[in-house]
Each structure stands twice: as C-alpha cells, then as structure tokens.
C-alpha cells in the first residue's frame, strides 16, 4: 500500500526517523526497513511520492502506520516553535523529516530499562534476544521476526531464565516491573491521561526506572512531547552549546564527570522543557542525533 506525502506540509525522512536511536528493533535490508509493531512485521520504503508499506500477518493498516510514524504531527509548526538558536536550527536542517515514533508503551518501557549504561548496539542485542526467546515467531520474506513478549510472559520468568539474554543486573528489574504491570498495579495506558509530572512520578516508582528511562518512555510512547531526556550527548549540548543558560559553577561541576546526580539531571531537563517548550522532546531528539552523528 502507499501513503502519498506532500513534502512541504508533511516533511518526512524514513531513514532519519528509524536510524536516530529512539528504536531498537528496526533493520534496513536493501531499500526496505523491517520492524515489528502491533504484533505485525512492517516493511517500509520511501520514494519521491511518499511511503510504500506491507504488513504480515494482518492486512496492512494505513491508519496505524500514519499514527505510528506520527505523520499527524505538524512538523513545520514544531520547527518554528523549537528553532530557538543556530544549534537546533542546524540540526533541523541536517535531519529535517526526522519524527518521533509513537511506540507501544510496554516494549518501550522494557527496552529503556535495558538501555541503562548500554550502547545502542548492545540495547538492540538485548531487546532482540528477549523477543527471540519469549516472543512469537513471524516469518516474512523468508526472514524470521519476533513479537515482543507480553507482561504476563515475562512476569512468570526468573532472573535465571533471563541470564541467556545478557541482561545482567537488569534481569531482576525487568521481572519485577513485569509483575507490577501484569498484576494491574500500574496501567501504562492510564499514564497517557496524566500530566507529565504525575505520569513521571508513577514511572519512577518502578524497579530500574530512573529519570532518563522515565523521560524516554514518556516521550516515545506516552504522548509527553515536553519530556527532555538527558544522556551523555544532551549533557554535552547543555554544557557546551547552552552553557550561558546555567550558572558557571554548575557547568564546571557537571562537565568534569561522566554521570550526573538526579538534581543535576532535573536542572538540565527543566531548562530543556522551559527553553524549547511543549515540543522539547523533538528538540532533544534532533540535538541527540545531530551530536552523535557529528562525532563519526
């Protein structure tokens, strides 16, 4: 099926969107991107007219694809709101069309618990191994893909069961979080109806969820586009590109160390939300992708 796109009204780059580090289970084979979403294998490519896609095993659903890729976001309007300075403007020029993905909250939560102190390739390996071991196999175009296991499946496991997935200390956190979600103690869908502060407070109560994990889950799967996750790249952006917005003593303190305290995290994240506004999460993703690719 096809989705026609007006480049002026709906700027979109499939490559930038799926390769910017927000997702861990998409891969490009030839001219096509393959991933698993909503228990279907999705196959996508982009041409001059727009998008071409297939899905398996269910019939392709155009509305789902449009929502998943956030084609409903008014990107030109968002750019006008977040384009506050030359740094973010350069990131927008270079990666125009990058969109946040509307991820499934459960997989997003577990993926970012796995992400603690790990590189993107290592995260991809862990999340794909969990899926291969405990998800359902879907064979499409002679390639095996796997759905992400439900909370009930992971809640029944032990830390020993997960040893083969290379999770390390994250195994216990994932099992305990799975039990909380499976029992109904926490409803991820309900978090969408809460404001940013309340939803983040609920997430921080889960094992293995700190400020960064909570902000990533809020931004990528719970419609909190003001969330501004802080990792090493965004800390560098704050201390180098936006240092004038902070006290010099703060910049000196956080610049000289690898990890930051929760209080320091909050200071930088609050700056991001206040400076960039309601779409701070888009600014964060553009800066993140711009800075990390600039190093290569």
C-alpha positions as CSV (number, residue, x, y, z in Angstrom):
1,X,0.0,0.0,0.0
2,X,1.0,3.6,-0.5
3,X,0.9,6.8,1.6
4,X,1.2,9.9,-0.5
5,X,3.1,12.7,1.2
6,X,3.2,16.5,0.5
7,X,6.9,17.3,1.2
8,X,6.1,20.9,2.1
9,X,3.2,20.1,4.5
10,X,4.4,16.7,5.8
11,X,8.2,16.6,5.7
12,X,9.3,13.1,6.5
13,X,12.5,11.1,6.4
14,X,12.2,7.4,6.9
15,X,15.9,6.8,7.3
16,X,16.4,9.6,9.8
17,X,13.4,8.5,11.8
18,X,14.2,4.8,12.1
19,X,18.0,5.3,12.5
20,X,18.1,8.1,15.1
21,X,18.4,5.8,18.2
22,X,14.9,6.0,19.5
23,X,14.0,2.5,18.3
24,X,15.9,-0.8,18.8
25,X,14.1,-3.4,16.6
26,X,14.2,-2.0,13.0
27,X,16.7,-3.0,10.4
28,X,17.4,-1.9,6.9
29,X,17.7,-4.6,4.3
30,X,18.4,-3.2,0.8
31,X,16.0,-0.3,0.2
32,X,13.5,-1.6,2.8
33,X,13.1,-1.1,6.5
34,X,11.7,-4.1,8.5
35,X,10.4,-3.9,12.1
36,X,7.8,-5.4,14.4
37,X,4.9,-3.3,15.7
38,X,1.5,-4.2,17.0
39,X,2.4,-7.9,16.6
40,X,3.0,-7.5,12.9
41,X,6.1,-7.3,10.7
42,X,6.1,-4.0,9.0
43,X,8.0,-3.4,5.8
44,X,8.6,0.2,4.7
45,X,10.4,2.1,2.0
46,X,10.2,5.8,0.8
47,X,10.2,7.2,-2.7
48,X,9.6,10.6,-4.2
49,X,5.8,10.2,-3.8
50,X,5.8,9.0,-0.3
51,X,5.8,5.7,1.5
52,X,5.2,2.1,0.4
53,X,4.4,-0.5,3.0
54,X,3.4,-4.1,3.7
55,X,2.5,-5.9,6.9
56,X,2.3,-9.5,8.0
57,X,0.3,-11.4,9.1
58,X,-2.5,-8.9,9.2
59,X,-3.8,-6.8,6.3
60,X,-1.8,-3.5,6.0
61,X,-3.4,-0.8,8.1
62,X,-2.7,2.7,6.7
63,X,-4.1,4.5,9.8
64,X,-1.8,2.5,12.1
65,X,1.2,3.3,10.0
66,X,0.4,7.0,9.9
67,X,-0.1,7.1,13.6
68,X,3.0,5.0,14.4
69,X,5.2,7.3,12.3
70,X,3.4,10.4,13.8
71,X,2.6,11.8,10.4
72,X,-0.1,13.7,12.2
73,X,2.5,15.9,13.9
74,X,2.7,19.3,12.3
75,X,6.4,19.3,11.9
76,X,6.8,22.8,10.2
77,X,4.9,24.3,13.1
78,X,7.0,22.3,15.6
79,X,10.2,23.6,13.9
80,X,9.0,27.2,14.3
81,X,8.5,26.7,18.0
82,X,11.7,24.8,18.9
83,X,14.1,26.6,16.4
84,X,15.4,29.0,19.1
85,X,19.0,29.2,18.1
86,X,21.6,28.3,15.5
87,X,22.4,24.9,17.1
88,X,19.0,23.4,16.9
89,X,18.4,25.1,13.5
90,X,21.4,23.4,12.1
91,X,20.2,20.0,13.5
92,X,16.8,20.6,11.9
93,X,18.4,21.5,8.5
94,X,20.5,18.4,8.5
95,X,17.8,15.9,9.7
96,X,14.6,17.6,8.5
97,X,11.9,15.0,8.4
98,X,13.0,13.1,11.5
99,X,9.9,12.3,13.5
100,X,9.4,10.8,16.9
101,X,7.8,7.3,16.8
102,X,4.6,6.5,18.7
103,X,5.9,3.4,20.3
104,X,4.0,0.7,22.2
105,X,4.4,1.6,25.9
106,X,5.2,-1.8,27.2
107,X,8.0,-2.7,24.8
108,X,9.3,0.9,25.1
109,X,9.5,0.6,28.9
110,X,11.4,-2.7,28.9
111,X,13.7,-1.5,26.1
112,X,14.7,1.6,28.0
113,X,15.3,-0.4,31.3
114,X,17.7,-2.5,29.2
115,X,19.3,0.8,27.9
116,X,20.8,1.7,31.3
117,X,24.5,2.1,30.9
118,X,24.5,0.4,27.4
119,X,25.3,1.5,23.9
120,X,22.6,1.3,21.2
121,X,24.1,-1.9,19.6
122,X,24.1,-3.6,23.0
123,X,20.5,-2.5,23.7
124,X,19.4,-3.8,20.3
125,X,21.0,-7.2,21.0
126,X,19.3,-7.5,24.4
127,X,15.8,-6.5,23.2
128,X,16.0,-8.7,20.1
129,X,17.2,-11.6,22.3
130,X,14.3,-11.2,24.7
131,X,11.9,-11.2,21.7
132,X,13.5,-14.2,20.1
133,X,13.4,-16.2,23.3
134,X,9.9,-15.3,24.6
135,X,8.0,-13.8,21.7
136,X,6.1,-15.3,18.8
137,X,8.0,-16.1,15.6
138,X,6.7,-14.4,12.4
139,X,8.4,-15.4,9.1
140,X,8.1,-12.8,6.4
141,X,10.1,-12.6,3.1
142,X,12.0,-15.7,4.3
143,X,13.2,-13.8,7.4
144,X,12.3,-14.7,11.0
145,X,11.0,-11.8,13.2
146,X,9.6,-12.0,16.7
147,X,6.9,-10.2,18.6
148,X,7.7,-8.6,21.9
149,X,6.6,-10.8,24.9
150,X,3.6,-9.7,26.9
151,X,3.9,-8.6,30.6
152,X,2.3,-11.9,31.7
153,X,5.1,-13.9,29.9
154,X,8.0,-12.0,31.4
155,X,6.3,-11.9,34.9
156,X,6.5,-15.7,35.1
157,X,10.2,-15.8,34.5
158,X,13.0,-15.8,37.0
159,X,16.3,-13.9,36.8
160,X,18.0,-17.2,35.9
161,X,15.6,-17.6,32.9
162,X,16.8,-14.3,31.6
163,X,20.5,-15.0,32.0
164,X,20.8,-16.1,28.4
165,X,19.5,-12.7,27.2
166,X,22.6,-10.9,28.5
167,X,20.6,-8.6,30.8
168,X,22.9,-8.7,33.8
169,X,21.5,-6.7,36.8
170,X,18.6,-5.6,34.6
171,X,17.0,-9.1,34.7
172,X,15.7,-8.6,38.2
173,X,14.3,-5.2,37.4
174,X,12.6,-6.4,34.3
175,X,11.0,-9.4,36.1
176,X,9.7,-7.1,38.9
177,X,8.4,-4.5,36.6
178,X,6.7,-7.1,34.5
179,X,4.9,-8.4,37.6
180,X,3.8,-4.9,38.5
181,X,2.3,-4.3,35.1
182,X,0.8,-7.7,34.7
183,X,-0.9,-7.5,38.1
184,X,-2.6,-4.3,37.1
185,X,-0.7,-2.4,39.8
186,X,0.4,0.0,37.0
187,X,-1.6,0.8,33.8
188,X,0.7,2.2,31.2
189,X,-2.3,3.4,29.1
190,X,-3.6,5.3,32.1
191,X,-0.3,7.3,32.2
192,X,-1.3,8.9,28.9
193,X,-4.2,10.6,30.6
194,X,-2.0,12.1,33.4
195,X,0.1,15.2,33.1
196,X,3.8,14.9,32.6
197,X,4.7,15.3,36.3
198,X,2.2,12.8,37.6
199,X,3.0,10.2,34.9
200,X,6.7,10.5,35.6
201,X,6.2,10.1,39.3
202,X,4.4,6.8,38.6
203,X,7.1,5.5,36.4
204,X,9.9,6.4,38.8
205,X,8.3,4.0,41.3
206,X,9.1,1.1,39.1
207,X,12.3,-1.0,39.6
208,X,15.0,0.1,37.2
209,X,13.3,3.3,36.2
210,X,15.3,6.5,36.8
211,X,14.8,9.9,35.4
212,X,16.3,9.2,32.0
213,X,14.3,6.0,31.5
214,X,11.1,7.6,32.6
215,X,11.6,10.6,30.3
216,X,12.3,8.3,27.3
217,X,9.2,6.3,27.9
218,X,7.1,9.4,28.4
219,X,8.4,10.9,25.2
220,X,8.5,7.9,22.9
221,X,5.3,6.1,24.0
222,X,3.1,8.2,26.3
223,X,2.4,11.4,24.3
224,X,4.5,13.6,26.7
225,X,6.3,15.6,24.0
226,X,7.6,18.1,26.5
227,X,9.8,15.3,28.1
228,X,13.5,16.1,27.6
229,X,15.7,13.0,28.3
230,X,19.3,13.7,29.4
231,X,22.0,11.4,28.2
232,X,25.7,12.0,27.6
233,X,25.0,13.8,24.3
234,X,22.4,16.1,25.7
235,X,24.6,16.8,28.8
236,X,27.3,17.9,26.3
237,X,24.8,20.1,24.5
238,X,23.9,21.7,27.8
239,X,27.4,22.3,28.9
240,X,28.8,23.3,25.5
241,X,26.1,24.8,23.3
242,X,23.8,26.1,26.0
243,X,26.3,26.9,28.9
244,X,25.2,30.5,29.1
245,X,21.8,29.4,30.4
246,X,23.3,27.9,33.5
247,X,25.5,29.1,36.4
248,X,29.2,28.8,35.6
249,X,29.7,26.7,38.8
250,X,27.1,24.2,37.6
251,X,28.7,23.9,34.2
252,X,32.1,23.4,35.7
253,X,30.7,20.7,38.1
254,X,28.8,18.6,35.6
255,X,31.3,19.0,32.7
256,X,34.0,17.2,34.6
257,X,32.2,13.9,35.3
258,X,30.6,11.1,33.4
259,X,27.3,10.7,35.4
260,X,25.2,13.4,36.9
261,X,23.1,13.4,40.1
262,X,19.2,13.3,39.9
263,X,19.3,17.0,41.0
264,X,21.7,17.9,38.2
265,X,19.6,15.9,35.7
266,X,16.5,17.8,36.8
267,X,18.2,21.1,36.3
268,X,19.2,20.3,32.7
269,X,15.8,18.7,31.9
270,X,13.9,21.7,33.3
271,X,16.0,24.0,31.1
272,X,15.1,22.0,28.1
273,X,11.4,22.0,28.8
274,X,11.3,25.7,29.5
275,X,13.6,26.8,26.7
276,X,12.1,24.6,23.9
277,X,8.5,24.5,25.2
278,X,5.8,21.9,24.6
279,X,7.8,20.1,21.9
280,X,11.1,20.0,23.8
281,X,11.2,16.2,23.1
282,X,11.6,16.9,19.4
283,X,14.4,19.3,20.1
284,X,16.1,16.7,22.2
285,X,15.9,14.0,19.5
286,X,17.3,16.4,16.8
287,X,20.1,17.5,19.1
288,X,20.9,14.0,20.2
289,X,21.1,12.6,16.6
290,X,23.0,15.7,15.4
291,X,25.7,15.5,18.0
292,X,26.2,11.7,18.0
293,X,26.5,11.6,14.2
294,X,28.8,14.6,14.1
295,X,31.3,12.5,16.0
296,X,31.5,9.9,13.3
